[in-house]
Amino acid sequence: MRQIRKTVFPPTPRNLQHFNYLLQMDNNKHFTMSFQKQPSLFYQGPLIVDGSFVGVLFCNKHHIESIESEFHNVKISGCDGTFKTVPKTLDNDCYQLFTFQVIHRNVVSNKLYITQ
């Protein structure tokens, strides 16, 4: 099973920068897309603050743009940060998983940040 997995999935990333690199490779593009009927880009790229790489950003911009005109009707939104559930890397440099959710017509839109 492990041999088959190695032929289908990329290796475990060494760190977040390596994770970013793996997701930008052409043969891993399917991991960057949503599972909707019309797939859209979910992985948005590295999170850069003051010129430093601090994390990676996932967001379904297509869905957010499709409901943007109705944001004034959003009644529920929330933020959550956790330090217990973070992706595993070989260097253990993932420290926080931060999400921002908006519920609109019983559909949740997420932004997901994984930071060092």
C-alpha positions in Angstrom: 0.0 0.0 0.0 2.8 2.4 0.8 4.5 1.8 -2.6 1.2 2.5 -4.4 0.7 5.7 -2.3 4.2 6.9 -3.2 3.3 6.7 -6.9 0.1 8.7 -6.4 0.8 11.3 -3.7 3.8 13.6 -3.3 6.2 13.1 -0.4 5.6 14.4 3.1 6.7 18.1 2.9 9.9 19.0 4.8 8.4 22.3 5.8 5.8 24.9 4.7 7.9 26.3 2.0 8.4 22.8 0.6 4.6 22.3 0.8 4.1 25.4 -1.2 6.7 24.2 -3.8 5.0 20.8 -4.0 1.5 22.4 -4.6 2.9 24.5 -7.4 4.2 21.5 -9.4 2.2 20.6 -12.4 1.7 17.0 -11.5 0.2 18.1 -8.1 -2.3 20.7 -9.5 -5.3 18.4 -8.7 -4.5 18.9 -5.0 -5.0 22.7 -5.4 -8.6 22.5 -6.7 -12.0 22.4 -5.0 -14.3 19.4 -5.3 -17.2 21.4 -6.7 -19.0 20.5 -10.0 -17.1 23.3 -11.6 -13.7 23.0 -9.8 -12.0 26.2 -8.8 -8.6 27.0 -7.5 -8.5 26.4 -3.7 -4.8 26.8 -3.0 -4.0 30.5 -3.3 -0.3 30.4 -2.6 2.2 31.5 0.1 1.2 33.9 2.8 3.9 36.7 2.8 4.0 39.2 5.6 6.6 42.1 5.5 8.5 40.1 2.8 8.8 36.9 4.9 7.1 33.6 4.1 4.9 32.9 7.1 2.3 30.4 5.9 0.1 29.1 3.1 -3.4 30.3 2.1 -6.4 28.2 0.9 -9.5 30.0 -0.2 -12.3 29.3 -2.6 -12.3 32.8 -4.2 -14.7 31.7 -6.9 -17.4 30.9 -4.4 -16.7 34.1 -2.3 -16.9 36.2 -5.4 -20.2 34.6 -6.4 -21.8 35.6 -3.1 -20.0 38.9 -2.7 -23.0 41.0 -3.6 -25.0 39.4 -0.8 -22.4 39.7 2.1 -24.7 42.3 3.7 -27.2 39.4 4.3 -24.6 37.2 6.1 -25.7 36.7 9.7 -23.1 34.2 10.9 -19.3 34.4 10.5 -16.5 33.1 12.7 -12.8 32.7 13.2 -11.0 29.8 14.8 -7.4 29.2 15.5 -6.0 26.0 16.7 -2.5 24.8 17.6 -3.5 21.1 18.1 -4.6 20.3 14.5 -1.9 21.3 12.1 -0.5 19.6 9.0 2.5 17.3 9.6 5.8 18.3 8.1 9.2 16.7 8.6 10.6 19.9 10.2 7.5 20.3 12.4 7.3 24.0 11.4 3.5 24.2 11.2 2.3 25.9 14.4 -1.2 27.2 13.8 -4.3 26.5 11.6 -6.5 29.5 11.3 -9.9 29.5 9.6 -12.4 32.2 8.8 -15.9 31.0 7.9 -19.0 32.7 6.5 -22.3 30.9 6.4 -24.6 32.1 3.5 -27.8 30.1 2.6 -26.6 27.2 4.7 -23.3 27.0 2.7 -20.0 27.6 4.5 -17.2 29.6 2.8 -13.8 29.1 4.2 -10.4 30.8 4.2 -7.7 28.6 5.7 -4.3 29.8 6.8 -1.5 27.5 7.9 1.3 29.4 9.6 4.8 28.9 10.9 
